[in-house]
């Protein structure tokens, strides 16, 4: 037996701990230290922060630390302020003053560039923090869930009921009813959401029951154009019963009036907890299928499924930083080209083309996204920008006219960052400068190591607050080729 003894863990999975949070790590992890016979033991609690006393449940325990999910805040931190909105799980920092939120994001993010990215001079390269113009009501899209299991905020208990709101923290099956403005989205929509819930319940059709994977009403998604104060509404249901289309349209238009530009109905019979059905159909049951958003004077038609920056007012500031870096010194390079790589529907490429005399080329492997980008550029009357459906690694072979001309590449990858294989494809483009936009500084810091090995060094960095009251922060980095460096590229 002795040869198979397992290491005794300090805590076991599912154990509930009462903890005092002392410090903060990147990504919204509060740090607590528990005294044990072997000395202080580190415990991370997602969405907790210094000064709080919390109850947390152990999700994972390793030999040197444990990771917990937050169950309940027992005592608030001394600096927390009263919240004028309904608290929701998606805004864990809503009671924290903005200057404190900014300090946390800045300190924990820069620490990543030192520890993961090996950037010892980050304090010298760092160019500052860009706050969001709006601290409240900044989001342009919100997704609400239906459930037959409701978490009662007064009793802290689960009850069988017809719920519509947000998933209770730490659960995928229980919903907290949203009965008032959360402060993140549209105050009129959220303060009348209970009326939508009442109409749905009055039909006699059930809300989705996540454990049983059955029911009718599943999600309500609302998109908003900040530029035109317009709304696009999508009701997601199963195909178990016919929807009273006229009744639902009358309910939505009666509540939100002329602001409503389009209403959609999506059938989703998938068992998973996601809005988009792998199989199923979405149709416009009233009005239009898109709303229009405006960034830096350019118009972008946005459908319910389009990817678009969630905080458009802050996105303007983010893109202003990208533009400044992309256009820097461009007048001295009359024959050079700026590439918007992984351009999607071409938002950044169009903005650069509006201001640059230099040609711009947007590249993405998805043909439908490229077609959307071309259509948008035409609507905006832009010249000097071309969009090409191509793989980054084969681009110069298929388009030799760009050989030796790509001076600056703009990258805006997903949260996972850039894969090593894709990074090598980027290197083959031979650009002198990379403008790397990241929604996850942890993966950007990791990618800096690989870039340095291929002869590129970080020259400047800014952080942009796209999501107030959460742990998320975006980064804009300028990365330049090291003079005289000869990288060894592998396939």
RAWO-V195972 format. One record per residue. N is the residue number from 1. RES is the residue in one small letter. SS is DSSP state (hx for helix, st for strand, lp for the rest). OMEGA is omega in degrees with one decimal (* if undefined). Layout:
N,RES,SS,OMEGA / N,RES,SS,OMEGA
This chain:
1,x,lp,-173.3 / 2,x,hx,-178.1 / 3,x,hx,-177.1 / 4,x,hx,-179.9 / 5,x,lp,178.9 / 6,x,lp,177.4 / 7,x,lp,-179.2 / 8,x,lp,179.4 / 9,x,lp,179.9 / 10,x,lp,177.6 / 11,x,lp,178.9 / 12,x,lp,-179.0 / 13,x,lp,-179.8 / 14,x,lp,-180.0 / 15,x,lp,179.4 / 16,x,st,-177.2 / 17,x,st,169.7 / 18,x,st,-169.5 / 19,x,st,170.8 / 20,x,st,-176.2 / 21,x,lp,-174.3 / 22,x,lp,-172.3 / 23,x,st,-173.2 / 24,x,st,172.4 / 25,x,st,-177.6 / 26,x,lp,177.2 / 27,x,lp,176.2 / 28,x,lp,178.7 / 29,x,st,172.8 / 30,x,st,-177.9 / 31,x,st,173.1 / 32,x,st,176.7 / 33,x,st,-178.7 / 34,x,st,178.5 / 35,x,st,175.6 / 36,x,st,-179.9 / 37,x,lp,177.3 / 38,x,lp,-179.4 / 39,x,st,-177.1 / 40,x,st,179.2 / 41,x,st,-173.8 / 42,x,st,177.4 / 43,x,st,176.8 / 44,x,st,178.3 / 45,x,st,-179.0 / 46,x,st,175.5 / 47,x,lp,170.8 / 48,x,lp,-177.6 / 49,x,lp,-172.5 / 50,x,lp,178.1 / 51,x,lp,-179.9 / 52,x,lp,164.2 / 53,x,st,-172.3 / 54,x,st,164.8 / 55,x,st,-177.0 / 56,x,st,-178.6 / 57,x,st,-178.0 / 58,x,st,176.6 / 59,x,st,-176.9 / 60,x,st,176.9 / 61,x,st,177.6 / 62,x,lp,-174.4 / 63,x,lp,-174.4 / 64,x,lp,178.4 / 65,x,st,174.7 / 66,x,st,175.2 / 67,x,st,-175.2 / 68,x,st,171.0 / 69,x,st,-177.6 / 70,x,st,175.7 / 71,x,st,-171.9 / 72,x,st,172.3 / 73,x,st,-177.4 / 74,x,st,177.2 / 75,x,st,178.0 / 76,x,lp,173.8 / 77,x,lp,-176.7 / 78,x,lp,-174.7 / 79,x,lp,-178.0 / 80,x,lp,-177.7 / 81,x,lp,-179.9 / 82,x,lp,-176.1 / 83,x,lp,179.8 / 84,x,lp,-176.5 / 85,x,lp,175.5 / 86,x,lp,178.0 / 87,x,lp,177.1 / 88,x,lp,-178.9 / 89,x,lp,-177.0 / 90,x,lp,178.7 / 91,x,lp,-174.0 / 92,x,lp,-177.6 / 93,x,lp,-173.0 / 94,x,lp,-179.7 / 95,x,lp,-177.8 / 96,x,lp,177.8 / 97,x,lp,-174.1 / 98,x,hx,-178.9 / 99,x,hx,177.5 / 100,x,hx,176.7 / 101,x,hx,-179.0 / 102,x,hx,-179.5 / 103,x,hx,178.1 / 104,x,hx,-176.7 / 105,x,hx,-179.1 / 106,x,hx,-175.8 / 107,x,hx,-176.2 / 108,x,hx,178.8 / 109,x,hx,-178.9 / 110,x,hx,177.4 / 111,x,hx,178.6 / 112,x,hx,-178.4 / 113,x,hx,175.4 / 114,x,hx,-171.0 / 115,x,hx,-177.5 / 116,x,lp,-175.3 / 117,x,lp,-179.5 / 118,x,lp,-178.8 / 119,x,lp,-174.4 / 120,x,lp,-177.9 / 121,x,lp,-176.7 / 122,x,hx,179.8 / 123,x,hx,178.1 / 124,x,hx,-176.2 / 125,x,hx,-176.2 / 126,x,st,-174.1 / 127,x,st,172.8 / 128,x,st,-175.1 / 129,x,st,-179.2 / 130,x,st,-178.8 / 131,x,lp,174.3 / 132,x,lp,176.7 / 133,x,lp,178.2 / 134,x,lp,174.4 / 135,x,lp,-178.8 / 136,x,lp,176.6 / 137,x,lp,-175.7 / 138,x,lp,-173.8 / 139,x,lp,177.5 / 140,x,lp,177.1 / 141,x,st,176.4 / 142,x,st,-178.4 / 143,x,st,-179.3 / 144,x,st,-177.1 / 145,x,st,169.5 / 146,x,st,172.3 / 147,x,st,173.7 / 148,x,st,177.7 / 149,x,st,-177.5 / 150,x,st,172.6 / 151,x,st,-178.9 / 152,x,st,-176.1 / 153,x,lp,179.8 / 154,x,lp,-176.3 / 155,x,lp,-176.0 / 156,x,lp,-178.8 / 157,x,st,173.6 / 158,x,st,179.1 / 159,x,st,174.2 / 160,x,st,-174.0 / 161,x,st,176.9 / 162,x,st,-174.8 / 163,x,st,172.7 / 164,x,st,-179.2 / 165,x,st,-177.7 / 166,x,st,176.6 / 167,x,st,177.1 / 168,x,lp,-176.4 / 169,x,lp,177.0 / 170,x,lp,178.5 / 171,x,lp,173.6 / 172,x,lp,-173.9 / 173,x,lp,-174.3 / 174,x,lp,-177.3 / 175,x,st,169.8 / 176,x,st,176.1 / 177,x,st,172.5 / 178,x,lp,-176.1 / 179,x,lp,-178.3 / 180,x,lp,-179.9 / 181,x,lp,177.8 / 182,x,lp,-178.8 / 183,x,lp,-177.3 / 184,x,lp,-173.0 / 185,x,lp,-175.3 / 186,x,lp,-173.4 / 187,x,hx,-179.5 / 188,x,hx,178.9 / 189,x,hx,-172.6 / 190,x,hx,179.7 / 191,x,hx,176.5 / 192,x,lp,-179.6 / 193,x,hx,179.6 / 194,x,hx,176.9 / 195,x,hx,174.6 / 196,x,hx,178.1 / 197,x,hx,-178.9 / 198,x,hx,179.0 / 199,x,hx,-179.0 / 200,x,hx,-179.3 / 201,x,hx,-177.4 / 202,x,hx,179.2 / 203,x,lp,-176.7 / 204,x,lp,177.9 / 205,x,lp,-172.8 / 206,x,lp,167.4 / 207,x,st,178.0 / 208,x,lp,176.1 / 209,x,st,-171.4 / 210,x,lp,-179.9 / 211,x,lp,179.7 / 212,x,lp,-178.5 / 213,x,lp,177.6 / 214,x,st,-178.9 / 215,x,lp,-176.2 / 216,x,lp,-177.2 / 217,x,st,-174.5 / 218,x,st,-177.5 / 219,x,st,167.9 / 220,x,st,-178.8 / 221,x,st,179.7 / 222,x,st,173.9 / 223,x,st,-178.4 / 224,x,st,169.7 / 225,x,st,177.1 / 226,x,lp,-176.7 / 227,x,lp,-174.7 / 228,x,lp,-178.9 / 229,x,lp,-176.1 / 230,x,st,-175.8 / 231,x,st,172.6 / 232,x,st,-171.7 / 233,x,st,178.7 / 234,x,st,174.5 / 235,x,st,-178.7 / 236,x,st,179.8 / 237,x,st,169.0 / 238,x,lp,179.2 / 239,x,lp,-173.8 / 240,x,lp,-177.5 / 241,x,lp,175.1 / 242,x,lp,176.0 / 243,x,lp,171.7 / 244,x,lp,-173.7 / 245,x,hx,-177.5 / 246,x,hx,179.9 / 247,x,hx,-179.7 / 248,x,hx,179.0 / 249,x,hx,179.7 / 250,x,hx,178.0 / 251,x,hx,-176.1 / 252,x,hx,-178.7 / 253,x,hx,177.2 / 254,x,hx,-179.2 / 255,x,hx,-168.1 / 256,x,hx,166.9 / 257,x,hx,-174.3 / 258,x,hx,176.3 / 259,x,hx,-178.8 / 260,x,st,-179.5 / 261,x,st,-179.5 / 262,x,st,177.5 / 263,x,st,-178.4 / 264,x,st,172.3 / 265,x,st,-179.3 / 266,x,st,174.4 / 267,x,st,178.9 / 268,x,lp,178.0 / 269,x,lp,176.1 / 270,x,lp,-180.0 / 271,x,lp,-178.6 / 272,x,lp,-176.4 / 273,x,lp,178.2 / 274,x,lp,-176.3 / 275,x,lp,-174.0 / 276,x,lp,177.9 / 277,x,lp,174.5 / 278,x,lp,173.3 / 279,x,lp,-176.8 / 280,x,lp,-176.6 / 281,x,lp,177.3 / 282,x,st,-179.2 / 283,x,st,175.3 / 284,x,st,179.4 / 285,x,st,173.5 / 286,x,st,172.2 / 287,x,st,-171.4 / 288,x,lp,-178.3 / 289,x,lp,-178.0 / 290,x,st,165.6 / 291,x,st,-176.3 / 292,x,st,174.5 / 293,x,st,-178.5 / 294,x,st,175.0 / 295,x,st,178.9 / 296,x,lp,175.9 / 297,x,lp,177.7 / 298,x,st,-178.3 / 299,x,st,178.8 / 300,x,st,175.8 / 301,x,st,-174.6 / 302,x,st,174.8 / 303,x,st,-178.0 / 304,x,lp,-177.0 / 305,x,lp,-177.6 / 306,x,lp,167.6 / 307,x,lp,175.9 / 308,x,lp,-179.0 / 309,x,lp,-173.7 / 310,x,lp,-179.0 / 311,x,lp,-172.3 / 312,x,hx,-179.4 / 313,x,hx,176.7 / 314,x,hx,177.4 / 315,x,hx,176.5 / 316,x,hx,178.3 / 317,x,hx,177.8 / 318,x,hx,-178.1 / 319,x,hx,175.3 / 320,x,hx,177.0 / 321,x,hx,179.0 / 322,x,hx,180.0 / 323,x,hx,-178.5 / 324,x,hx,-179.9 / 325,x,hx,-177.3 / 326,x,hx,-175.5 / 327,x,lp,-176.3 / 328,x,lp,176.9 / 329,x,lp,-173.4 / 330,x,hx,-178.6 / 331,x,hx,178.9 / 332,x,hx,-177.3 / 333,x,lp,-173.3 / 334,x,lp,-177.0 / 335,x,lp,-174.4 / 336,x,lp,-179.0 / 337,x,st,173.2 / 338,x,st,-179.9 / 339,x,st,171.1 / 340,x,st,-174.2 / 341,x,st,-172.9 / 342,x,lp,-166.5 / 343,x,lp,-177.4 / 344,x,lp,-179.8 / 345,x,lp,166.4 / 346,x,lp,-178.8 / 347,x,hx,-176.9 / 348,x,hx,-179.0 / 349,x,hx,178.7 / 350,x,hx,179.6 / 351,x,hx,178.1 / 352,x,hx,-178.3 / 353,x,hx,179.5 / 354,x,hx,-173.5 / 355,x,hx,-173.8 / 356,x,lp,170.3 / 357,x,lp,177.8 / 358,x,lp,175.6 / 359,x,st,179.2 / 360,x,st,175.0 / 361,x,st,176.7 / 362,x,st,-176.2 / 363,x,st,174.2 / 364,x,st,-176.4 / 365,x,lp,-176.7 / 366,x,lp,-175.9 / 367,x,hx,-178.2 / 368,x,hx,177.6 / 369,x,hx,179.1 / 370,x,hx,178.1 / 371,x,hx,176.8 / 372,x,hx,180.0 / 373,x,hx,178.9 / 374,x,hx,179.9 / 375,x,hx,-178.6 / 376,x,hx,179.5 / 377,x,hx,178.0 / 378,x,hx,178.7 / 379,x,hx,-178.4 / 380,x,lp,176.4 / 381,x,lp,-176.3 / 382,x,lp,171.7 / 383,x,lp,177.9 / 384,x,lp,176.6 / 385,x,st,178.2 / 386,x,st,177.8 / 387,x,st,-172.7 / 388,x,st,173.7 / 389,x,st,-176.7 / 390,x,lp,172.4 / 391,x,lp,-176.1 / 392,x,hx,-176.1 / 393,x,hx,-177.3 / 394,x,hx,-171.0 / 395,x,hx,-175.9 / 396,x,hx,175.8 / 397,x,hx,-177.9 / 398,x,hx,-178.5 / 399,x,lp,-176.0 / 400,x,hx,-179.9 / 401,x,hx,179.1 / 402,x,hx,-177.6 / 403,x,lp,177.5 / 404,x,lp,-176.7 / 405,x,lp,-176.0 / 406,x,st,-176.1 / 407,x,st,-177.1 / 408,x,st,175.4 / 409,x,st,175.7 / 410,x,st,-178.8 / 411,x,st,174.6 / 412,x,st,-174.1 / 413,x,lp,175.0 / 414,x,lp,-175.0 / 415,x,lp,-177.6 / 416,x,lp,-179.8 / 417,x,lp,-176.7 / 418,x,lp,179.3 / 419,x,lp,179.2 / 420,x,hx,179.8 / 421,x,hx,-179.9 / 422,x,hx,177.0 / 423,x,hx,179.0 / 424,x,hx,176.3 / 425,x,hx,178.7 / 426,x,hx,-179.5 / 427,x,hx,-177.8 / 428,x,hx,178.5 / 429,x,lp,173.4 / 430,x,lp,-178.1 / 431,x,lp,176.2 / 432,x,lp,-172.9 / 433,x,st,173.5 / 434,x,st,171.4 / 435,x,st,-169.9 / 436,x,st,177.3 / 437,x,st,-176.9 / 438,x,st,172.5 / 439,x,lp,178.2 / 440,x,lp,-178.5 / 441,x,hx,179.9 / 442,x,hx,179.6 / 443,x,hx,175.9 / 444,x,hx,177.9 / 445,x,hx,177.3 / 446,x,hx,-178.1 / 447,x,hx,178.3 / 448,x,hx,178.7 / 449,x,hx,179.7 / 450,x,hx,179.2 / 451,x,hx,179.6 / 452,x,hx,178.8 / 453,x,hx,178.9 / 454,x,lp,171.8 / 455,x,lp,177.9 / 456,x,st,-177.1 / 457,x,st,176.3 / 458,x,st,-179.7 / 459,x,st,177.3 / 460,x,st,-178.8 / 461,x,st,170.4 / 462,x,st,174.2 / 463,x,st,-177.6 / 464,x,st,-178.4 / 465,x,lp,178.8 / 466,x,lp,-173.3 / 467,x,lp,175.9 / 468,x,lp,177.2 / 469,x,lp,172.5 / 470,x,lp,-179.6 / 471,x,lp,-173.3 / 472,x,lp,173.6 / 473,x,lp,179.7 / 474,x,st,-178.3 / 475,x,st,174.3 / 476,x,st,-175.8 / 477,x,st,169.8 / 478,x,st,-177.5 / 479,x,st,-175.8 / 480,x,st,179.2 / 481,x,st,178.0 / 482,x,lp,-176.9 / 483,x,lp,175.1 / 484,x,lp,-178.2 / 485,x,lp,178.5 / 486,x,lp,-178.2 / 487,x,lp,174.0 / 488,x,lp,-175.7 / 489,x,lp,176.0 / 490,x,lp,178.8 / 491,x,lp,*
